[in-house]
Amino acid sequence: MLTLLNLLSAVALLVWGTHIVRTGILRVYGTALRRLLGQNMAKRPLAFIAGILVTAVVQSSNATAMLTTSFVGQGLMTLVPALTIMLGADVGTALMSRVLTFDLSWLSPLLIFLGVVLFSRASKPALARWAGSASAWG
């Protein structure tokens, strides 16, 4: 009985988490994402690359699936580009799992150092924001 309860709670947490991610992404990038998907996703290679990139950013192929199905449900794209995006999401998951196995411990101090140096020498606000982001990624 406890195993069934653990399974149900894990599924509920997965559904709730993907809903939160989907809602957040649609609030932040909704208009731009709809425009991008509406204009460029008729070409399969672009849809495939979009699936890889969205999965790399969101870190979840389930969230990519939820986004894609909501766009299909709203009529923003047809089934063929949606399936291509999902194929890209699967490849993106495999690529990200491979990237995360690399030893990147040297990258954090490098990003922090470069971000601080660039931030202190930035004359334009856009460069300062970019440098601050680089140091935050570290």
C-alpha positions, 0 to 999 in steps of 0.5 A, spaced: 500 500 500 505 504 501 508 503 494 502 505 491 501 511 495 509 513 493 507 512 486 501 516 486 504 522 490 510 521 485 505 522 479 502 528 482 508 531 483 510 530 476 504 533 473 504 539 478 511 541 476 510 540 469 504 545 470 508 550 474 513 550 469 509 550 463 505 556 466 511 560 468 514 559 461 507 561 457 507 567 462 514 569 461 515 567 453 508 566 451 507 571 445 514 570 443 514 563 443 507 563 440 510 567 434 516 563 433 512 556 433 507 559 428 512 562 423 518 557 423 515 550 426 513 548 419 520 546 417 522 540 420 529 541 422 527 547 425 522 544 429 527 538 431 532 544 433 527 547 437 525 541 441 532 540 443 533 547 445 527 548 449 528 541 453 535 544 454 533 550 457 527 547 461 531 541 463 525 537 462 522 533 456 515 532 460 515 540 460 516 540 453 511 535 451 506 539 455 508 546 452 507 542 445 500 539 446 498 546 449 500 549 442 497 543 438 490 544 443 490 551 441 491 550 434 498 554 434 501 548 430 499 541 427 501 534 429 507 533 424 511 539 427 509 537 434 511 530 433 518 533 430 519 537 437 518 531 441 523 527 437 528 533 438 526 533 446 528 526 446 534 528 443 535 534 447 534 530 454 539 525 451 544 530 450 543 534 456 544 527 460 551 527 456 553 534 458 551 533 465 556 527 466 562 532 464 567 535 469 565 542 469 568 544 476 573 549 472 567 552 469 564 556 475 570 559 478 571 562 470 564 564 469 564 568 476 571 571 475 569 573 467 563 576 470 566 580 475 571 583 471 566 584 465 561 587 470 566 592 473 569 594 466 562 595 463 560 602 460 554 600 457 548 597 461 547 591 456 554 589 457 553 589 465 547 585 465 550 580 460 556 580 465 552 579 471 548 573 468 555 570 466 557 571 474 550 568 476 551 562 472 557 561 475 
